Amino acid sequence: MIACVEVCRSTRVSATAARGSVLARLWLCCGVLVPTSAIPAHAQSRLPEARLDVITGRSTSAQLGVAVTLGGAAYTRVALSAAAGRAWKHGESRGSARIDGVGRFHLDPTRASPWGLYFAGGVSGQYDGFERWRALLTTAIGLELPSRGKGVLAVELGLGGGVRVALALRRGRRDRR
């Protein structure tokens, strides 16, 4: 816990993003520090995910990322992700990065239908090369397409730092989303 507090203190953010950033850092630290013994056995599955996100807001960025989806209650999943790419603004290009902690609420968690609608919301830390890191709230609506073997393709449309459009390739399970 002390190491988590030191990491949270050492991260620098602009004064305007400080309040939200502190909450985001604490939320992420707490999520990392929860012992697996405190999580029910059915919720301990960890499934990998690859992502391609395009975010248009103050700048436009395209990022490739990786995520891990953690099991939750019957209808919910939690995903922690990190991504990096390029951002463009006024004809100039710079590096960009992002970390997200997002909860998803699935309307069909048991795969009764091949199509799976879900809603997502959480926090994001974004850097686009033109501004400092900033903490943001995110929200999205997503659709998981019919699975192909062990992989599931999902498309998302959301808000968080601008309009987000994403493609995600997730490792799936046969019995639930």
N, C-alpha and C positions, 0 to 999 in steps of 0.2 A: 504494500500500500504506500509506503514512504517513497519508493521509486516512482510510482505512478504520480504522486503529488509533485515530485521534482521534475518529471517530464512535462507535466501540465504547466508548471511555473516557468520552465525554460522556453516554452513556445511563445514567440512574439507575434502579436497581431496589432492592427491599427486600433486607435481608440474607439472608432465608430463600431468596430466588430467585436470589441472586447467582451461585452456582455454575452452575446450569443456564442462566441468562441469558447468562453469558459464553460458554459453549459455543454457544448459539444464535446470538449476535451474530457470533462468529467464523465459524461455519458459513455464515451468510448473507453476510457480507462476502467470504469466500473464493469463494462461488458467484457473486457479482457481479463479482469481479475476474478470473475465469478468462478468458483471451483466447480468442476464437473459433477462433484458429489451433490451439489445444490440443485442440479438440473435433473428432472425426471429422466429415466432411462429411455423412454420413447422419444424424448426431445433431443437426444445427444447426437443425432446423425449430422454429419458435416458433408455437404455436397459441394463440389467445385463448380465454378461458373466462369465463362469468358464473356466479356462485354465490349460492345462498340457503342459509344455515346457521342451524340452531337448536341451541343448546347449553344443556343443563340441568345445573347443578352447584351451586356455591355461590350462583349466581344463575342466572336464565334469560335468555338473550339471543337475539335474532333479528338477523341481519346479512346485508346484501347486499355482495357482493364481486366483484372481478375477479382473474383469474389469467392466467398465461402458462405453458403446458406446453412444456417443452423436450424434444426427443428424447433418447433415451439408447441403451443397448444394445438388442438385439433385443426383450427382454421388459420393459424398464424405461422409465419416463418420470419426469421431475422437474417438479413444479409449484411455482411461487412465487406466493403470493396475498396480497391485502390486502382487508380487509373492515371495515365500520363499520355500526353500528345502535344498538339500544336494549337495555338490560339491566333486569330487574325483580327486586326483592328486597323482601320484606315490604311490598308495596303501593307501593313507591317505584320510580321510573323514572329511569335515568341513561344517558348515552352509553356506548357500548362500541366497542372496536376490536380487530383481530386481524391478525397477519401469520403466514403459514405457509410452511414449506419442506418439501415432502412428496415422497417417492419412491413411485411406483406400480409394482407387478409385475403385468403382464397375463398371464393364462393363455392367451389367444388373441390374440397381437399382430398377426396377419396377417388378421384378420377372416374366418376360415374359417367362423365362426358369426355370425349377426346379433347375438347376445347376448354381451357381453364381461365376464367376471368378473375382478376384480382385487383385490389387497391393497395397502394403503398404510400408510406409517409415516414419521414425521419429527418436526420440532420446530415449536412454535408459541409466539408471544408474544401474550399476551392481556391486555386491560384491560377491566374491566367497570364502571368508575365508582365502585364500592364499595371496590375494592382497587387497589393499584399494579399496574403491569405485572408479569406473571409468566411465566416460561418453563416450558413443558410439553412432554412427549413425547406424540405423537398416534399413533393406529393406527386403521385403518378397513378395512372390506370394502365393495366397490362393485360395481355392475353397470351397464354401459353398455347402453342399450336399442338396438334397431335404428335405424340412422341414417335421417334424413329430409333428403335433399339434402346440404348441407354441414354440417348441425348434428347433434350427437349428445347426447342427454339421458342423464345418469347419476344414479343415486341411491346415497347412501353412508350407512352406519351405522358409528359409531366411538366411540372414547373419546379424551379429551384436554381436560381442564378440566371434565369431566362427559361425559354422553352426547351425542353429536353426530348429528344427522340433516341431510343436505344434499341439495340438488338442484343439479346442475351442467349448464349448457348449453355444450358444447364445439364448437369448430370441428373437424371431422373430416377425415380423409384416407381415400381409397378403398382404399389398399393396406395400411394398418396403423392400429392404434389410437393 
